Amino acid sequence: MHKPRSVRDADLDDKRVLVRSDLNVPLEDGRVADDTRVRASLPTLRLVLERGAREVTVCSHLGRPKGRDPTFSMKPVEQRLRELLPDDRLRVLENTRFNPGETTNDPAFAKELADAHDLFVQDAFGSVHRAHASTVGVAQLLRAYAGLLLERELTELGKLLGHVERPFVLISGGAKVEDKLGVLQNLGRKADTVLVGGKMAEEIRAENPLPFDVVLPADVVAASEFAKDAEMKVVPYHALPEGWLGLDIGPETRKLFAAHIARARTIFWNGPMGVFEWPRFAAGTKAVAEAVASSDGYSVVGGADSARALAELGLAEEVSWLSTGGGAALELLEGKELPGVAVIPEAR
């Protein structure tokens, strides 16, 4: 795997530094609703400031705005960042996606970002799978380094691609097999056991596109319709009533999955077991989260829904590594090159 040079080795004294952070956070009523990613950006920003940088400019995208949309302004994020890291040398640029040149990696926008800066630090692991102006374009114009969070993500996720302690259990959930097919094919061959829940399980049961067997649910929590207050009952997986939906794994499957996870020495989990946003269909995801958090093996969790489930249960600190990047983590584990990492020169 490409190992980019680190910001630890950069000469930062009196330098004007552009840092690409991942500040793509949820907003509610004009405030940051979850500051996990803001906090994750702090170690790199602190290091750059402590090493004597003259100015530190932070850039990030937020959501998927169509042009300049005040709903996606970085102002609330900047306010939260300043509360956590008050320093007059720090400034936050407006949402990079307000400029159409961001997603097309437009050289003019990359130059606009790079101008008046001496070097660039890439710390937004959640965005390095995209060849955008703020992830690739600026790195081609300035001396570029990897930030501390990016380094740690590459190290922790990279462990799954190397020698692992066995049994290695891969847990996959969510809606679509196609979104995670590459990871399932690449890591699944290496895993001793692959557990699949969520709507993905239905697709695989109908037609398994993988060259190996997976463990599918034995029972499900069925709902008469897709609604949080729908009539519900537990049924065997193969006996789902006509017109009903499986919205969570059932109690027997929870025990089965938890038993596999308890024996594991290496775990990767991505994706919920059902519609966990609705409390009546959250037990399966909760059971998996608790089993992963209880493991004394090496555990990596990726994906926004899995991370949210751990956070809501107060278990985020109980896993070995909770990745900040959903798509980037999946592409790395699929074996793909990440453009925002590849553009940074190799560490010597």
ROLUMBA-986255 format. One record per residue: x, z, y of N, C-alpha, C, CB in turn. Coordinates in steps of 0.05 Angstrom, whole numbers, padded with zeros to 5 digits, always signed. Glycine has a CB too. Layout:
residues N
XZYXZYXZYXZY;...
//
This chain:
residues 348
+00017+00000-00024+00000+00000+00000+00018+00000+00025-00019+00024+00000;+00009-00015+00045+00024-00016+00071+00024+00011+00084+00010-00037+00090;+00048+00021+00091+00051+00047+00104+00059+00042+00133+00071+00065+00088;+00041+00044+00152+00048+00039+00180+00065+00061+00192+00023+00035+00196;+00080+00053+00212+00097+00074+00225+00079+00094+00240+00117+00060+00245;+00089+00118+00242+00073+00140+00252+00078+00147+00281+00079+00165+00235;+00057+00157+00294+00059+00166+00322+00079+00189+00324+00031+00175+00332;+00084+00203+00302+00103+00225+00302+00131+00215+00310+00104+00239+00274;+00136+00189+00304+00163+00178+00309+00164+00162+00335+00170+00159+00286;+00143+00163+00351+00142+00148+00376+00154+00164+00399+00113+00140+00382;+00167+00150+00417+00177+00162+00442+00153+00162+00461+00202+00147+00454;+00142+00185+00466+00117+00187+00482+00122+00198+00510+00097+00205+00468;+00146+00208+00515+00152+00221+00541+00148+00202+00564+00180+00232+00541;+00131+00211+00583+00125+00196+00607+00112+00168+00602+00150+00192+00624;+00101+00165+00578+00089+00139+00571+00059+00139+00577+00094+00132+00541;+00048+00115+00582+00020+00111+00585+00009+00100+00558+00013+00090+00609;-00007+00117+00545-00014+00112+00517-00043+00105+00514-00007+00137+00500;-00049+00083+00500-00076+00076+00493-00081+00085+00465-00080+00045+00496;-00102+00101+00461-00109+00111+00434-00136+00100+00426-00108+00142+00433;-00137+00087+00403-00163+00078+00392-00173+00100+00373-00161+00050+00377;-00192+00116+00383-00204+00137+00366-00230+00128+00355-00208+00163+00383;-00240+00142+00336-00267+00137+00325-00286+00157+00336-00267+00138+00293;-00299+00150+00358-00318+00168+00372-00346+00157+00369-00311+00171+00402;-00351+00143+00347-00377+00132+00341-00395+00154+00329-00375+00107+00321;-00407+00170+00347-00421+00194+00338-00451+00191+00345-00410+00219+00352;-00468+00206+00331-00497+00206+00337-00503+00220+00363-00513+00218+00315;-00521+00209+00379-00529+00221+00404-00559+00228+00403-00524+00202+00428;-00566+00251+00414-00594+00259+00416-00599+00271+00444-00601+00280+00394;-00619+00261+00458-00626+00271+00485-00602+00271+00503-00637+00299+00483;-00585+00250+00501-00563+00247+00519-00539+00265+00514-00572+00252+00547;-00539+00277+00490-00517+00295+00482-00507+00287+00454-00525+00324+00482;-00482+00295+00448-00471+00290+00421-00484+00308+00401-00440+00295+00421;-00497+00296+00381-00511+00312+00361-00493+00323+00339-00534+00295+00349;-00472+00308+00333-00453+00317+00313-00425+00309+00322-00459+00304+00284;-00408+00329+00328-00382+00323+00340-00359+00322+00319-00375+00344+00361;-00366+00318+00294-00346+00318+00273-00323+00298+00279-00358+00311+00246;-00331+00274+00286-00311+00253+00291-00295+00259+00317-00324+00225+00293;-00308+00271+00337-00294+00278+00361-00272+00299+00354-00314+00291+00383;-00279+00318+00338-00260+00339+00330-00237+00327+00313-00273+00361+00315;-00244+00307+00297-00224+00294+00280-00203+00279+00296-00237+00275+00260;-00211+00271+00321-00193+00256+00338-00173+00274+00353-00209+00239+00358;-00179+00300+00353-00163+00318+00370-00133+00321+00363-00176+00345+00370;-00126+00324+00337-00098+00328+00330-00079+00306+00342-00095+00329+00301;-00088+00281+00340-00071+00259+00351-00069+00261+00381-00082+00232+00342;-00092+00265+00394-00092+00267+00423-00075+00291+00433-00121+00270+00434;-00077+00313+00419-00061+00336+00427-00031+00330+00424-00069+00361+00409;-00024+00317+00402+00004+00311+00397+00015+00293+00419+00007+00297+00370;-00001+00272+00427+00008+00254+00447+00012+00268+00474-00012+00230+00450;-00007+00286+00480-00005+00301+00506+00018+00321+00505-00031+00316+00511;+00022+00334+00482+00043+00354+00480+00071+00341+00480+00040+00370+00454;+00072+00316+00472+00098+00302+00472+00104+00289+00500+00098+00280+00451;+00088+00296+00520+00095+00289+00547+00084+00263+00558+00123+00289+00550;+00063+00252+00545+00052+00227+00556+00043+00231+00585+00028+00218+00538;+00047+00210+00601+00038+00211+00629+00008+00208+00631+00053+00189+00645;-00003+00188+00616-00032+00183+00615-00040+00177+00587-00040+00160+00635;-00064+00186+00579-00075+00179+00553-00103+00168+00557-00075+00204+00534;-00106+00142+00549-00131+00129+00551-00143+00126+00524-00128+00101+00565;-00168+00135+00520-00181+00134+00494-00202+00112+00495-00194+00162+00487;-00203+00096+00475-00224+00075+00473-00237+00077+00446-00212+00047+00477;-00263+00070+00445-00278+00071+00420-00303+00054+00423-00285+00100+00412;-00315+00047+00401-00342+00035+00402-00362+00057+00396-00345+00011+00382;-00387+00052+00403-00409+00071+00397-00434+00055+00390-00414+00090+00421;-00443+00056+00365-00466+00041+00357-00462+00011+00357-00489+00048+00375;-00484-00003+00358-00483-00033+00359-00500-00043+00382-00493-00044+00332;-00491-00038+00406-00507-00047+00429-00506-00077+00433-00497-00034+00455;-00527-00088+00444-00528-00116+00451-00522-00118+00481-00556-00130+00444;-00497-00120+00488-00489-00120+00516-00489-00091+00527-00508-00137+00533;-00489-00089+00554-00488-00062+00567-00514-00048+00564-00479-00065+00596;-00515-00028+00548-00539-00012+00543-00533+00017+00548-00550-00017+00514;-00545+00029+00569-00538+00057+00576-00544+00077+00553-00554+00066+00600;-00561+00069+00535-00566+00086+00511-00541+00091+00495-00588+00073+00493;-00522+00072+00496-00498+00074+00481-00473+00080+00498-00493+00048+00465;-00478+00092+00521-00456+00098+00539-00438+00120+00527-00466+00108+00566;-00412+00118+00532-00393+00138+00522-00393+00164+00539-00365+00126+00522;-00408+00165+00560-00407+00188+00578-00412+00215+00564-00428+00185+00601;-00433+00217+00547-00437+00243+00533-00414+00249+00514-00463+00242+00517;-00402+00229+00503-00379+00233+00484-00355+00242+00500-00373+00207+00469;-00350+00230+00523-00328+00238+00540-00332+00267+00549-00326+00220+00565;-00356+00275+00556-00362+00302+00564-00355+00322+00541-00392+00306+00572;-00363+00315+00517-00357+00333+00494-00327+00334+00489-00371+00324+00469;-00313+00311+00491-00284+00311+00486-00270+00328+00507-00274+00282+00488;-00279+00326+00532-00266+00342+00553-00271+00372+00549-00277+00333+00581;-00294+00379+00538-00299+00407+00532-00280+00418+00511-00329+00411+00522;-00274+00401+00491-00256+00409+00470-00227+00406+00477-00262+00392+00445;-00221+00387+00495-00193+00382+00503-00191+00377+00533-00181+00358+00487;-00193+00397+00549-00191+00394+00578-00163+00387+00587-00202+00419+00593;-00158+00363+00596-00132+00355+00606-00136+00332+00625-00113+00347+00582;-00125+00335+00649-00129+00315+00670-00116+00288+00664-00119+00325+00696;-00098+00288+00645-00084+00263+00638-00102+00245+00619-00058+00268+00624;-00123+00256+00610-00140+00243+00590-00163+00228+00604-00151+00263+00570;-00168+00203+00596-00192+00189+00605-00204+00173+00582-00186+00171+00629;-00230+00169+00583-00244+00154+00562-00257+00129+00573-00266+00172+00549;-00251+00106+00561-00262+00081+00570-00291+00079+00561-00246+00057+00560;-00307+00061+00574-00334+00056+00566-00334+00041+00539-00349+00040+00587;-00356+00043+00525-00360+00031+00499-00348+00003+00497-00390+00029+00493;-00329+00000+00478-00315-00026+00476-00334-00049+00469-00293-00024+00455;-00356-00042+00455-00375-00063+00447-00394-00072+00470-00392-00053+00424;-00390-00060+00494-00404-00071+00517-00392-00098+00525-00403-00051+00541;-00368-00103+00516-00355-00129+00521-00358-00146+00496-00325-00124+00528;-00370-00170+00499-00373-00187+00475-00347-00196+00462-00389-00212+00483;-00325-00193+00478-00299-00201+00467-00288-00181+00446-00279-00204+00489;-00300-00157+00445-00291-00137+00425-00293-00147+00397-00307-00111+00429;-00317-00155+00388-00321-00162+00360-00309-00189+00353-00350-00161+00354;-00303-00205+00372-00291-00232+00366-00260-00231+00369-00302-00253+00385;-00249-00206+00374-00220-00203+00378-00210-00222+00400-00205-00207+00352;-00225-00223+00422-00218-00241+00444-00192-00233+00457-00241-00241+00465;-00172-00251+00459-00146-00244+00471-00148-00233+00500-00128-00268+00470;-00167-00244+00515-00170-00235+00543-00179-00206+00544-00191-00253+00557;-00198-00198+00526-00207-00170+00527-00185-00152+00516-00233-00166+00510;-00170-00161+00495-00148-00145+00485-00127-00140+00507-00135-00159+00460;-00122-00161+00523-00102-00158+00545-00113-00139+00566-00097-00186+00557;-00139-00140+00571-00151-00121+00590-00147-00092+00581-00181-00128+00594;-00151-00087+00555-00147-00061+00544-00117-00052+00545-00157-00059+00516;-00100-00071+00538-00071-00065+00536-00057-00062+00563-00057-00086+00520;-00067-00076+00583-00054-00075+00610-00051-00047+00620-00070-00092+00630;-00028-00041+00632-00021-00015+00644-00016+00006+00623-00044-00006+00662;-00011-00002+00598-00004+00017+00577+00023+00010+00565-00026+00019+00555;+00038+00030+00556+00064+00025+00544+00063+00023+00514+00083+00048+00552;+00045+00037+00501+00043+00035+00472+00014+00042+00463+00063+00054+00459;+00009+00035+00438-00018+00037+00426-00017+00055+00401-00029+00009+00419;-00036+00073+00399-00039+00089+00375-00066+00084+00362-00036+00120+00382;-00065+00075+00337-00090+00069+00322-00097+00094+00306-00087+00044+00304;-00120+00106+00313-00128+00130+00298-00157+00128+00288-00125+00155+00316;-00170+00105+00291-00198+00102+00283-00199+00090+00255-00213+00084+00303;-00195+00106+00235-00196+00096+00208-00223+00082+00202-00191+00119+00188;-00244+00093+00213-00271+00082+00208-00275+00053+00218-00291+00099+00219;-00255+00043+00234-00258+00016+00245-00236-00003+00237-00259+00018+00275;-00216+00006+00222-00193-00011+00217-00198-00034+00197-00170+00006+00206;-00222-00034+00185-00229-00056+00167-00240-00079+00183-00249-00047+00146;-00242-00076+00210-00253-00097+00227-00230-00108+00245-00276-00087+00244;-00228-00134+00246-00207-00147+00264-00219-00151+00291-00198-00174+00252;-00221-00129+00307-00232-00129+00334-00210-00128+00354-00252-00107+00338;-00217-00132+00379-00197-00131+00401-00184-00104+00403-00210-00138+00428;-00200-00082+00399-00189-00055+00402-00176-00045+00377-00211-00036+00410;-00177-00060+00355-00163-00051+00331-00140-00069+00323-00183-00051+00308;-00142-00095+00329-00121-00114+00321-00108-00126+00346-00132-00136+00303;-00125-00136+00365-00114-00150+00388-00094-00134+00405-00137-00158+00406;-00101-00109+00411-00082-00093+00427-00057-00086+00412-00096-00067+00436;-00059-00084+00385-00035-00077+00369-00015-00100+00368-00044-00070+00341;-00025-00124+00375-00007-00148+00376+00006-00150+00403-00023-00173+00370;-00004-00135+00423+00007-00136+00450+00025-00112+00457-00016-00138+00470;+00020-00089+00445+00035-00065+00451+00050-00055+00426+00016-00043+00461;+00070-00039+00430+00083-00026+00408+00063-00007+00395+00109-00010+00417;+00057-00011+00369+00035+00002+00356+00044+00022+00335+00017-00018+00343;+00028+00044+00333+00033+00066+00314+00007+00075+00302+00048+00089+00328;+00010+00088+00279-00014+00101+00266-00016+00129+00276-00011+00100+00235;-00041+00137+00282-00047+00165+00289-00047+00183+00265-00073+00167+00305;-00050+00209+00270-00049+00229+00248-00073+00227+00229-00048+00257+00260;-00097+00221+00240-00120+00219+00223-00118+00194+00205-00146+00217+00240;-00110+00172+00217-00106+00147+00201-00086+00152+00179-00097+00124+00219;-00064+00164+00185-00043+00171+00165-00055+00187+00142-00020+00186+00178;-00070+00208+00149-00081+00225+00129-00101+00211+00111-00094+00250+00142;-00118+00194+00124-00138+00179+00108-00124+00161+00088-00155+00162+00127;-00103+00147+00096-00088+00129+00078-00075+00145+00056-00067+00113+00094;-00065+00168+00062-00052+00185+00042-00071+00195+00021-00037+00208+00055;-00093+00207+00031-00113+00220+00013-00128+00200-00004-00133+00237+00029;-00137+00178+00008-00151+00158-00007-00132+00143-00025-00165+00138+00012;-00107+00140-00016-00087+00126-00032-00081+00140-00058-00062+00124-00016;-00086+00167-00059-00081+00182-00084-00099+00172-00106-00086+00212-00079;-00123+00162-00099-00141+00152-00120-00132+00126-00132-00169+00149-00108;-00115+00112-00117-00105+00086-00126-00079+00088-00143-00100+00067-00103;-00067+00112-00142-00042+00116-00157-00048+00131-00183-00022+00132-00140;-00029+00147-00191-00033+00164-00216-00053+00186-00209-00006+00175-00226;-00073+00190-00226-00092+00211-00221-00094+00229-00245-00120+00199-00215;-00101+00254-00240-00106+00273-00262-00132+00266-00275-00106+00303-00251;-00133+00269-00301-00158+00262-00316-00170+00287-00328-00152+00242-00337;-00197+00286-00331-00215+00263-00328-00220+00256-00299-00242+00270-00341;-00222+00230-00293-00229+00219-00267-00258+00211-00267-00209+00195-00259;-00274+00223-00250-00303+00217-00249-00309+00204-00222-00319+00243-00253;-00322+00181-00223-00331+00167-00200-00361+00169-00198-00322+00136-00201;-00371+00178-00175-00400+00182-00171-00409+00163-00149-00407+00211-00163;-00429+00146-00155-00438+00126-00135-00468+00127-00133-00428+00098-00143;-00478+00126-00108-00507+00126-00103-00513+00108-00080-00517+00154-00099;-00537+00111-00070-00545+00094-00047-00564+00072-00056-00521+00083-00033;-00566+00053-00038-00587+00032-00042-00579+00007-00057-00598+00024-00015;-00555-00003-00050-00548-00030-00061-00522-00030-00076-00546-00050-00038;-00523-00042-00100-00499-00045-00116-00479-00063-00102-00506-00057-00144;-00489-00084-00089-00470-00104-00077-00452-00092-00056-00486-00127-00065;-00462-00071-00042-00445-00058-00021-00421-00043-00033-00462-00038-00006;-00424-00035-00058-00403-00019-00071-00392-00031-00096-00414+00009-00077;-00399-00056-00101-00391-00069-00126-00361-00071-00128-00403-00097-00127;-00347-00077-00106-00318-00080-00106-00304-00054-00114-00308-00089-00079;-00314-00032-00103-00302-00005-00110-00309+00002-00139-00313+00016-00091;-00333-00003-00147-00341+00003-00175-00324-00013-00194-00370-00003-00179;-00318-00038-00187-00302-00054-00206-00273-00045-00205-00304-00084-00198;-00262-00039-00182-00234-00033-00180-00228-00004-00190-00225-00035-00151;-00243+00016-00179-00238+00043-00187-00252+00050-00214-00247+00062-00166;-00275+00037-00218-00290+00043-00243-00274+00038-00268-00315+00027-00243;-00258+00017-00268-00242+00011-00292-00222+00033-00297-00226-00016-00288;-00214+00047-00276-00194+00068-00278-00207+00095-00285-00179+00070-00251;-00232+00098-00278-00246+00123-00282-00253+00128-00312-00272+00124-00266;-00254+00153-00319-00263+00160-00346-00293+00160-00349-00252+00188-00354;-00306+00166-00327-00336+00167-00326-00346+00157-00299-00346+00196-00332;-00366+00140-00299-00379+00131-00275-00408+00139-00275-00376+00099-00271;-00415+00156-00256-00443+00166-00254-00457+00150-00231-00444+00197-00248;-00480+00140-00237-00494+00124-00217-00523+00134-00213-00495+00094-00225;-00529+00140-00188-00556+00149-00181-00567+00132-00158-00557+00178-00173;-00589+00141-00146-00601+00126-00124-00613+00100-00134-00580+00120-00103;-00621+00083-00115-00633+00057-00122-00614+00039-00137-00643+00043-00097;-00587+00044-00133-00567+00029-00147-00571+00030-00177-00539+00039-00140;-00580+00053-00187-00584+00057-00216-00604+00038-00227-00592+00086-00222;-00625+00033-00211-00646+00015-00220-00635-00014-00223-00670+00014-00200;-00619-00022-00204-00606-00049-00206-00588-00051-00230-00591-00055-00180;-00572-00031-00235-00553-00032-00257-00568-00031-00284-00533-00009-00255;-00589-00015-00285-00605-00014-00310-00617-00041-00316-00627+00008-00308;-00627-00055-00295-00639-00081-00299-00618-00102-00307-00653-00090-00274;-00595-00101-00295-00573-00120-00302-00547-00108-00292-00579-00148-00288;-00531-00099-00311-00505-00087-00304-00484-00108-00298-00496-00068-00327;-00475-00110-00273-00455-00130-00266-00427-00121-00271-00458-00138-00237;-00424-00097-00282-00397-00085-00287-00388-00089-00315-00398-00055-00280;-00362-00092-00319-00351-00097-00346-00347-00071-00362-00325-00112-00344;-00362-00050-00356-00360-00025-00370-00387-00010-00368-00336-00007-00359;-00391+00009-00385-00416+00024-00385-00414+00046-00363-00421+00037-00412;-00438+00053-00353-00440+00075-00333-00461+00094-00343-00447+00064-00305;-00460+00118-00332-00480+00139-00339-00503+00137-00319-00467+00168-00339;-00527+00130-00328-00550+00127-00311-00569+00151-00314-00565+00101-00319;-00587+00155-00295-00605+00178-00297-00623+00177-00322-00623+00178-00272;-00627+00201-00333-00645+00204-00356-00674+00209-00346-00636+00227-00374;-00677+00221-00323-00703+00226-00312-00702+00223-00281-00714+00254-00320;-00725+00220-00269-00726+00216-00240-00749+00232-00228-00729+00186-00233;-00747+00238-00203-00769+00248-00187-00784+00224-00176-00760+00268-00164;-00808+00219-00187-00823+00196-00180-00843+00202-00158-00838+00185-00204;-00848+00182-00140-00867+00185-00118-00887+00162-00119-00852+00186-00091;-00912+00168-00112-00933+00148-00113-00929+00127-00092-00960+00162-00110;-00915+00134-00071-00909+00115-00049-00884+00124-00035-00933+00113-00029;-00873+00107-00017-00849+00114-00002-00857+00130+00023-00833+00089+00006;-00861+00156+00018-00870+00174+00040-00861+00202+00033-00900+00173+00044;-00853+00217+00054-00842+00244+00049-00862+00263+00036-00832+00256+00075;-00888+00258+00041-00909+00276+00030-00924+00263+00007-00928+00284+00052;-00912+00243-00006-00925+00228-00027-00930+00246-00052-00909+00204-00036;-00949+00239-00068-00953+00253-00094-00928+00248-00110-00978+00242-00109;-00918+00269-00124-00893+00267-00139-00894+00280-00166-00870+00279-00122;-00878+00271-00184-00876+00283-00211-00850+00275-00224-00900+00276-00229;-00840+00291-00242-00815+00284-00257-00823+00269-00282-00799+00310-00264;-00810+00246-00286-00816+00230-00310-00789+00220-00322-00834+00205-00302;-00789+00213-00348-00766+00200-00359-00760+00174-00344-00769+00195-00389;-00734+00167-00342-00727+00144-00326-00741+00119-00336-00697+00140-00327;-00743+00116-00362-00755+00092-00374-00786+00092-00373-00746+00088-00403;-00797+00114-00363-00827+00116-00363-00838+00119-00335-00836+00140-00380;-00825+00106-00316-00834+00107-00288-00862+00093-00287-00814+00094-00268;-00883+00106-00277-00909+00094-00276-00909+00068-00259-00930+00113-00266;-00926+00049-00266-00928+00024-00252-00935+00030-00222-00950+00006-00264;-00919+00018-00204-00924+00021-00176-00911+00046-00163-00953+00022-00171;-00901+00064-00180-00888+00088-00170-00858+00083-00164-00891+00112-00190;-00846+00100-00148-00818+00097-00140-00801+00121-00149-00815+00092-00110;-00777+00116-00159-00759+00138-00165-00743+00144-00140-00740+00130-00188;-00749+00168-00128-00736+00174-00102-00714+00196-00105-00757+00184-00083;-00709+00205-00129-00687+00224-00133-00682+00226-00163-00694+00252-00122;-00658+00235-00170-00653+00240-00199-00667+00266-00207-00622+00242-00204;-00676+00267-00232-00691+00290-00242-00673+00313-00251-00708+00282-00264;-00685+00336-00259-00670+00360-00266-00651+00356-00290-00689+00382-00272;-00659+00340-00310-00641+00336-00333-00617+00320-00324-00656+00321-00355;-00621+00300-00307-00598+00284-00297-00580+00301-00280-00608+00260-00281;-00591+00319-00264-00575+00337-00247-00556+00353-00265-00593+00356-00230;-00567+00364-00286-00550+00380-00305-00529+00362-00318-00568+00393-00327;-00537+00339-00326-00518+00320-00339-00495+00312-00320-00532+00295-00348;-00502+00304-00296-00482+00297-00276-00464+00320-00269-00495+00286-00250;-00476+00344-00265-00460+00368-00258-00440+00375-00280-00479+00392-00252;-00449+00371-00305-00431+00377-00328-00407+00358-00328-00446+00375-00355;-00411+00333-00323-00389+00314-00321-00370+00321-00298-00399+00284-00318;-00381+00328-00275-00365+00335-00252-00349+00360-00256-00384+00338-00227;-00361+00379-00271-00347+00405-00276-00322+00401-00293-00366+00424-00290;-00322+00381-00310-00299+00376-00327-00277+00359-00313-00307+00362-00352;-00284+00347-00290-00266+00328-00277-00242+00342-00264-00281+00313-00255;-00220+00327-00263-00196+00336-00249-00192+00319-00224-00171+00335-00267;-00205+00296-00223-00205+00278-00199-00233+00267-00196-00183+00255-00202;-00242+00268-00170-00270+00260-00165-00270+00242-00140-00288+00284-00161;-00286+00220-00141-00293+00205-00117-00323+00202-00116-00278+00178-00116;-00335+00211-00094-00364+00209-00091-00371+00194-00066-00377+00237-00090;-00389+00174-00069-00399+00158-00046-00428+00151-00051-00381+00133-00041;-00446+00162-00035-00474+00154-00035-00492+00175-00047-00476+00129-00051;-00515+00179-00034-00534+00199-00044-00549+00191-00069-00555+00205-00022;-00561+00211-00082-00575+00207-00108-00604+00199-00104-00574+00232-00125;-00613+00200-00078-00641+00194-00073-00646+00194-00043-00660+00213-00087;-00671+00197-00035-00678+00198-00007-00675+00227+00003-00708+00188-00002;-00649+00235+00006-00643+00263+00011-00651+00272+00039-00613+00268+00008;-00658+00254+00057-00667+00261+00083-00694+00276+00082-00670+00236+00101;-00709+00271+00060-00735+00284+00056-00730+00307+00037-00756+00264+00045;-00735+00332+00045-00729+00356+00028-00739+00355+00000-00740+00380+00042;-00763+00343-00005-00774+00343-00032-00759+00324-00050-00803+00334-00030;-00742+00307-00039-00727+00288-00055-00696+00291-00051-00735+00259-00049;-00689+00316-00044-00661+00321-00037-00646+00337-00059-00659+00337-00012;-00660+00346-00079-00647+00364-00099-00625+00351-00115-00668+00374-00119;-00627+00325-00120-00606+00311-00135-00581+00309-00120-00616+00283-00143;-00583+00301-00095-00559+00299-00077-00547+00326-00073-00566+00286-00050;-00564+00346-00070-00554+00374-00067-00539+00383-00091-00577+00393-00061;-00549+00377-00115-00536+00385-00140-00509+00372-00143-00554+00378-00164;-00507+00346-00136-00481+00333-00138-00462+00344-00117-00485+00302-00133;-00471+00348-00093-00454+00360-00071-00443+00387-00080-00470+00362-00045;-00461+00404-00091-00452+00431-00099-00432+00429-00122-00476+00448-00107;-00437+00410-00141-00418+00407-00164-00391+00398-00154-00430+00388-00184;-00391+00378-00136-00365+00368-00126-00350+00390-00110-00370+00343-00108;-00365+00405-00094-00353+00426-00077-00342+00449-00095-00373+00437-00057;-00354+00453-00118-00346+00474-00136-00322+00467-00153-00369+00483-00154;-00315+00442-00154-00293+00433-00171-00267+00443-00160-00293+00402-00173;-00249+00450-00179-00222+00458-00170-00202+00434-00175-00212+00482-00186;-00214+00411-00181-00198+00386-00182-00194+00374-00155-00211+00366-00202;-00183+00350-00154-00179+00336-00128-00204+00320-00123-00154+00317-00129;-00218+00325-00101-00243+00313-00095-00243+00298-00068-00266+00333-00095;-00252+00273-00068-00253+00257-00044-00282+00248-00041-00234+00232-00045;-00293+00251-00017-00320+00243-00011-00320+00224+00012-00339+00268-00004;-00333+00201+00010-00334+00181+00031-00363+00172+00035-00316+00157+00024;-00368+00161+00059-00394+00151+00066-00410+00171+00083-00410+00145+00041;-00424+00160+00103-00438+00177+00122-00459+00195+00109-00451+00160+00143;-00474+00185+00090-00495+00201+00078-00484+00224+00061-00513+00183+00060;-00463+00218+00045-00451+00239+00029-00439+00261+00047-00430+00227+00010;-00426+00252+00069-00414+00270+00088-00435+00288+00101-00398+00255+00109;-00458+00275+00108-00480+00290+00121-00491+00310+00102-00502+00270+00130;-00494+00303+00077-00505+00322+00057-00487+00346+00054-00508+00308+00030;-00461+00341+00053-00442+00364+00051-00443+00382+00075-00413+00353+00047;-00444+00369+00099-00445+00384+00124-00471+00401+00126-00444+00365+00148;-00493+00390+00118-00519+00404+00120-00519+00428+00101-00542+00386+00114;-00505+00426+00079-00503+00448+00059-00481+00467+00065-00500+00436+00031;-00465+00462+00086-00443+00479+00093-00420+00477+00074-00452+00507+00095;-00417+00454+00061-00396+00450+00040-00374+00431+00048-00410+00440+00015;-00374+00422+00073-00354+00401+00081-00325+00411+00077-00359+00394+00110;-00321+00437+00080-00293+00447+00078-00286+00453+00048-00291+00473+00094;-00305+00449+00030-00300+00456+00002-00289+00433-00015-00325+00467-00010;-00287+00409-00003-00276+00386-00018-00248+00381-00009-00294+00361-00014;-00232+00368-00025-00204+00363-00019-00201+00345+00006-00189+00350-00042;-00217+00324+00007-00216+00306+00031-00244+00293+00036-00195+00284+00027;-00253+00296+00060-00278+00284+00069-00271+00262+00088-00297+00305+00083;-00274+00237+00079-00265+00214+00094-00284+00209+00118-00264+00189+00077;-00272+00200+00140-00287+00194+00165-00296+00165+00165-00271+00200+00190;-00287+00149+00145-00293+00121+00145-00309+00112+00121-00267+00105+00146;-00332+00101+00126-00349+00091+00103-00339+00064+00093-00378+00089+00112;-00344+00043+00109-00336+00016+00101-00306+00013+00097-00346-00003+00121;-00291+00026+00114-00261+00024+00112-00251+00037+00087-00248+00038+00137;-00263+00060+00079-00255+00074+00055-00261+00056+00030-00269+00101+00052;-00285+00045+00031-00293+00028+00008-00275+00003+00005-00322+00019+00011;-00269-00009+00028-00251-00033+00027-00223-00026+00018-00250-00047+00054;-00213-00003+00027-00186+00006+00018-00186+00010-00012-00178+00031+00033;-00207+00024-00022-00208+00030-00051-00215+00006-00068-00228+00052-00056;-00226-00014-00054-00231-00040-00068-00206-00056-00072-00252-00056-00052;-00185-00048-00056-00159-00062-00058-00155-00082-00036-00157-00075-00084;-00173-00082-00016-00171-00102+00006-00151-00093+00027-00198-00106+00019;-00140-00112+00041-00122-00106+00064-00140-00099+00088-00104-00130+00071;-00132-00078+00103-00146-00069+00126-00132-00081+00151-00148-00038+00128;-00145-00099+00165-00131-00113+00188-00119-00094+00208-00151-00131+00201;-00133-00072+00215-00124-00054+00235-00100-00037+00227-00145-00036+00244;-00095-00037+00200-00071-00023+00190-00048-00043+00186-00078-00009+00162;-00055-00066+00175-00035-00087+00170-00020-00096+00195-00047-00111+00156;-00033-00095+00218-00021-00104+00243+00000-00085+00254-00043-00108+00264;+00000-00060+00244+00020-00040+00253+00045-00044+00236+00009-00011+00251;+00068-00046+00248+00093-00049+00233+00097-00027+00212+00117-00050+00251;+00110-00034+00190+00115-00016+00168+00134+00006+00178+00127-00031+00144;+00129+00030+00167+00147+00053+00172+00174+00047+00159+00135+00080+00162;+00195+00056+00172+00222+00051+00161+00232+00076+00147+00242+00043+00183;
//
